[in-house]
Amino acid sequence: MYEIKKQIYLDLTKNQKSALCNFLRALVKKSPEAGVDEILEKFIEDEKYYLEINASRFEFLGEIIDDEQFLKDTELYLKECRKYYDYKKKQEPIIQANKEFEKKKRKFLQEVKMSREAPTKKQLYYYERLCKKYNIEKKELTSKLEARNEIDRIITEHEQDNHIAE
């Protein structure tokens, strides 16, 4: 898409070209089901209307909107945008799978790190309070991971007991 941008709208300024390309790309993104010809036709129709009522976002199109080169460039850019968004849509499952994998990897690495570190004072205090509250014999906790798992186990066991009692 970026190579195409260098080849089209050669008579427009950098800002004009950028604004027009951004607008066209947004049109393609907004209407994923519409074809390139439909989008082009709608864009030309809307721009002509806005130029007539002097409310156009792109006043510079007034002289070139019917120009054959402008129409070719616009169609070429719209096709390239459509290819880009279709490709992106096809890549979505792969991207999601990579995100899931990275999430699991971060969780695993965090647990490895926690298994090597001593439990915090807060964890030990909370664990002691839970043991006292539920009359459980205390164990010697050697890592943050073990402390977290033990605290979670106690809480889930006793939450289930509380739900049954109600």
Secondary structure, DSSP 4 states (H G I P E B T S, - for coil): -HHHHHHS-TTS-HHHHHHHHHHHHHHHHH-TTS-HHHHHHHHHHHHHHHHHTT--S-GGGGTTTT-HHHHHHHHHHHHHHHHHHHHHHHHHHHHHHHHHHHHHHHHHHHHHHHHHSPPPHHHHHHHHHHHHHTT-------SHHHHHHHHHHHHHHHHHHHHHH-
